[in-house]
Every structure is written in structure tokens, then in C-alpha cells.
């Protein structure tokens, strides 16, 4: 079925719609298929262009950055390790510290 879906999605002309549908199909396929099978049928580079894929990736990166900040790593080290900008890491650090400030 995933093979049929990819063939239909490949015929869609709008690249944004195509990448989003491909990513959504791959995510849903992950409920039943192994990732190796999905990667054989779905072009990984197309999936990575999807706003859905990028959103999931961004959330994961931010969670990792928050964990590293909680462990006491410097903003610069967290930025280097996650690929986030220093400004993005500083914003996460501020968000992390806000609840602590409002409790005092």
C-alpha cells in the first residue's frame, strides 16, 4: 500500500503538498512497517523537506538543548552540539528559567 501511495504522491505537482503527504505517509507507515522498508519506498530527502518532518525535528532538538542546559552546559556548547543558534539557545534558557522566577 505504501508503494501505491508513493506512486500517487509522486504525481502531485505542488512540491509542498507532495513533501507533506510523503512525510505524513511515512509517519503513518511507521506504525506498521520497519524504517528500512519505509526508506526503501519513500525518498528520504523529500520527507526531510516537509514542514511536518522539520517540526518534529525542531521539537526534538529543542528538548535535547533544554536537557543539556539543565545539565549545566554553556549556551555556546549547546549551540554547537545541537546546531541551534546561540540566540535560539538563549531563548530556550530564558523559557527554562521563567517558571523558576515567577515562583519566587
Secondary structure, DSSP 8 states (H G I E B T S, - for coil): -HHHHHHHHHT---HHHHHHHHHHHHHHHTTTS-HHHHHHHS-HHHHHTSHHHHHHHHHHHHHHHHHHHHTT--HHHHHHHH---HHHHHHHHHHHHHHHHHH-
